[in-house]
Amino acid sequence: MNNSRIRWYMTRLKLMPFVTYGLLIATVLMYLAEILLGGSDNSAVLLQVGANVGQLVAQGEWWRLITAMFIHIGLLHIATNGVMIYAVGTQIEGLFGHWRMLVIYFVSGIVGNLTSFAFGSMNSISAGASTALFGLFGAFLFLGVGYRQEPYFQMAARQFLTLILINLVLDLFMPSIDIFGHIGGALSGFLIAMVLALPARFGKLPVWQRIAGTVVLLAVAGVLGYLGMVRYAG
């Protein structure tokens, strides 16, 4: 990365990442609401505030695919995800800009929860920002592929690929963790980053590549929704 781009990148990071701060504040406020309503480990409270439950989603409560991103189960859960929202979110917002960061976060979280809906445990309550966080990881992976000319992105992509793989291996030994949501979040983060791309300063992506990303992302979301509906209808 040449000196002018390094200076531009550092300037971007210094901009107020108000989207990241907003997401973090909303997540903390939701956790406080859980505590006031009876506790973040209380299943009735989790259902009340909008945790992801496949059977309820199949019955038409699709809003749970969104609200589940802001709900956490226990102090360690929100503390871990809160730190990651800040650490990774500020970097993504500095690179992609405010509105792109918001779109990546929500699309990844929703598609990640759809993946859980299609393949996850049918009798469990799932919640947490990790589906969206894995989307941010996936966005960094795309930067290493889409902008190969930038050494910083190559390095960051390798680091986040390692982080994703380590987390997925750990998920295999922790039955309470929704590995399918993590996989769906990472995949959709990669695809939505391909669709949105970085600001033009880093170079423009081919139009066909962005169209392909859009088509694949919409197809994946549609198939996941269909599979989930068929699964719970049976």
Order of alpha helices (4+ residues) and beta strands (2+ residues): alpha-alpha-alpha-alpha-alpha-alpha-alpha-alpha-alpha-alpha-alpha
